[in-house]
Amino acid sequence: MSDRSAGTVVTGSASGLGAALVALLTDEGRDVIGVDVHEADIVADLGTAEGRAAAIEQILARTGGTLDGLVSCAGVSPLHPDPATVVSVNWFGAMAMLDGLLPALARGSDPAAVAIASIGAVDGTADEALVEMMLGGDEPATRAAATDGTEFRSAICYSSSKRAVAFGVRRRAADWGRAGVRLNGVGPGRMETPMLDGLMADPVMSAGIDSYPSGIRPSGTAEDVGRAVRFLIGPDATFVHGQVLFVDGGTDAIMRQDVL
C-alpha cells in the first residue's frame, strides 16, 4: 500500500458514484473523508450555507487544514420535488466546497480536485439564463428563478446546474493554477446508480435517457466513472487542468461531433 495522503474529501459519499469513489480511493491508500446528509464521516446538508460552513469547519479540523484531494460529487436528482434545492446542492454547494477548501488543498502534496458535472450539461436541456444566474453567484435570486412553476423544472435545473459546474471548472483554471492546485471536471453519461434507477422508473425521464446515443454500451457503472476521477486526482494527470472529461461511452462525441 502507498503512503497515506493528508486527506481526500468526497462529498456525496453515501451512495452511487460517491460511494464507489470512497472504495476506489481507500483501496489505493488514501485517507478518505466522506461528506453526505447521512451515513458519512461528516454529516452536513450542502444545500444550505450553514451546512457548507459546518462541513468545511469539520474537514479542516480533521485534517489540520491540509488536503491532497477533493471530489465535489454531492448532488440531487432531476426528480427532486424542489427545484431550488437542486440548484442549491448541485451548484452552490458544489462550488462552495471547492472554493472553501482551496486554501487547504494549496497546502497539500500534488493537490487536485474534481467536480462532477453530467452529460446533461451539454444535451441541450439546460436553461442558459438560469446557468448565467448560477455563475453570477446570487443564490436567493437563483432559487427564486428556479421555482418558476414550469413543467419538469427540477430536471431543467439539474441540467443547468451541471452545465454551470462545467463552466465553473474552466473559469477557475487560472486562479487554481496559480494556487498550485489542479481542478478538472467529469461528466458522467448514463451511469448505473440508484439515481438512474429512479429516473428509469419515470416514463418521461426514461424516454429521454433512452434517446442518448452510445458508442460502446448503453450504461456505464459508477466504478467506470470513478476510475476516471481517480486518474484525474492522481499522479498520472499532473498536467491535466481545467478540463471536463465526459465518461459516457461516446454519447457526447456522437451528439456533438464537431464541437470541441
N, C-alpha and C positions, 0 to 999 in steps of 0.2 A: 504494500500500500504506500502511496506517495505521502510526502509531508503534508500535514493538515493545514488548511488555509486559515487566515484570520477570521474568516466568516463569509458565507454566501447566503443571501436572503432570497427566498422565493415567496412571493405573495400569491394568494390563491392556492395554497399548498394542500388543502384538504381533499381535493378530488381532481379528476381529469388530468389535464396537462400539468398542472402544478404538482400533483401527487407523483406523476411519472418523473418529473424533474427532480423532486426530492430524492427519489430512489436512485436515479442515474447519478446525481451529483454526490450523494452519500457513498455510493459504491466506488467512486473514483477517489475517495478520501477527503472530500470537503466537509467542513463543519457547516451544516445547513440549518438555517433558522427559518421555519415556516410561519407565515402570517396568513390568517384567514378569520372569518367571522365565527368559526367553531373548529374544534379538533385541530388546534395548531399550537406551536410553541408560544406564539404571541397571538392572542385573540383580539381583533380590532375590526371595526367597521370602516373600511376605506371610502365609504360613500359620504362620510362626514368629515369636516375639518378637525373635530375633536378626536375622532378615531385615527386619522392620519397622524396627528401630532403625538398621540399616545403610542402608536406603533413605532414611530421614529425614535421617540424617547427610550422605549424599551429595547429597541435594536441597539442603539448607541450604548446603553447601559450594559447589555450582554457582551458586546464586542469591544468595549473600551474605546469606542469611537473610530475603529478601523475595520474596513470591509475590503474583501478582494472581489466580490461578485454580487450582482443583484439581478434577479429576473422579475420584472413587473408583469405579473401574469394574471392577477385577480381581475375577474370580470363577471358580469351578469348577463343572462341570456336575452336574445331578441324577444323572448316571450314574457319577460318580466312585466308585471302589471303596471309598473310606474315608469314611464319614460324618463322622468327626471332622475330617478335612481340609476338608470342605465348610463346617462352622461356623467353623473357624479362619480360612479365607481370606475367606469371604463376609461374615462378621460381624465377628470380632475384627480381622482385617486391615484391613477397610474402615474401621472406626471408629478404629483406631489411626492410620491415615494422616490422617484428618480431624482428630482431636484433637491429634496430634503436630505438625501443620503449621498449626494455628490461629494461633499467635503470628506466624509468617512471613506468613500471609495478612493479619493485622491491620496489618502494616506496609506492605501493598500499596496500589495505587491502585484504588479501586472494587472491592474484592476480593469474590470469590464462589466457592462450591464447590457441587458436585452429587454426590450419592451415587446409585448405580444400584441400584434395587430390582427389582421384577418384577411382572407380573400374578399370579405365584404367591403374592405377598404377600396377596392378597385372594380367591383362588379356592377357599378352604375346605380346602386340603390341609396347612396349617401345623399343627404341634403347639404349642398355646398354652403348655403347661408348658415346652417347650423354648425358646420365644420369651422367656418370662419369665426363664429361666436366662441366656440370652444378654444380656438387658438388665441383669441383675444383675451381669455382668462377671466371673464366676468361670470362666475358660477351662478349667482342668483338669476341673472338675466338669461343665461343659457338654460337653466332649469325651467324657467317660465316659458321660453320658446319651445322647449321640448314637449311640453304638455299642451299642444295646441288642439287636441281633440280629434285629429285626423286618424283615419284607419291605419292600423299596423304601425303606429307611431314608435313603439318600442323597437321594432325591427329596423326602422329608418334611423333611429337614434343609435342603435348598435352599429350599423354600418358607418354612420357618420363619426361616431366616437373612434372607431378603428381606423378610419381614414385620417382623422386628426392625429392619432398616435403615430401613424407612418410619417406624416409631415412633421410632427413634434420631434421625432428622432433625427430627421435630416436637419431641422432648424437648430438643433443643439450641437451639431457636429463640430462647429468651430470652437465654441466655448468649452465643450467637454474635451476636445483635443488639446486645447491649451492647458487644461487641468490635468492632462495625462491619463484620462480615462476613456476607454473605447466604449461607444454606445452604438448598438445596432438594433434592428427590429426583425421579428419573424412574423410572417403572415401565414398561419395555417389555412389549408383548404378544408375539405370535408374530413373531419377527424373523429375517430370513434371514441366518444366520451359520453358521460351522462347528459351533457348539454345537447349533443346531437340526437340522442335517444328522444329527448323531449321535443326537439324540433321535428323529427321524423314522425312523431305521433300527431302532429298538426297537419291537416291536409294541404293548407296553403303553403306553409313553410316547406313541407316535404317536396311539393311540386317545384318550388324554386330551387331547392338544393339538388334535386334530381336533374335539373336542367344544366347544371355545371358540367362542362366537358372535362375529361381527364385523359392524359396521355399514357398513364401507367395502369392504375386501377381506381375504382370509384372512391375508395376511402383509404386514408392512412390511419395509423394508430397514434396514440399520444406519445409512445416511445419513438416513433419515426420523427415526429416534430421535436421531441425532447433532445434527441441526439444532435439535431441541427443547432438547437440552443446551446447545448453543451459545447459544441465546437466553437461557437461564437464567443463564449466567455472563457474559452480555454487557451492554452499556449500556442495552438496551431493557427490562430486567427489574429496574430498580433498586428497585422497591417490592414485589417478589415475594420472600417469605421464609417458610421453614418449611412449604412446600407439597410435596406429592407429585403430580407430573403423570403420569398414565397415557397413554402414547403407544402405543395399542393398537388403533386403528381402531374404537373404540367398545365393545370387549369388556367393560370394567369397567362402563360405563353400562348395558349390556344385562343383565349378570349381577346387578347390584345397583342397580336403577333408583331405589329410594327411600332409598339410603344415601349420605350426604354425608360 
